[in-house]
Amino acid sequence: MKAFRVLSVIFMLLTLALGSLATSACTSTADNSASSTSGGSSSGGGY
């Protein structure tokens, strides 16, 4: 029973880590698309 509790805690931590990674990836993608659509020179679209 103790091993099951440890595994459930590890699984929950992995789920939280993946969720935070997915959220940060979506945020960075949204930031990149916003800077490219606004013509930001940081994205190399200032030609």
MOPE-V990336 format. One record per helix or strand. SS is the DSSP state (2 for helix, 1 for strand). FROM is the first residue (numbers start at 1). TO is the last residue. Records with the same first field share a line. If there is no record, write none. Layout:
SS=FROM-TO, FROM-TO
This chain:
2=2-37, 41-43
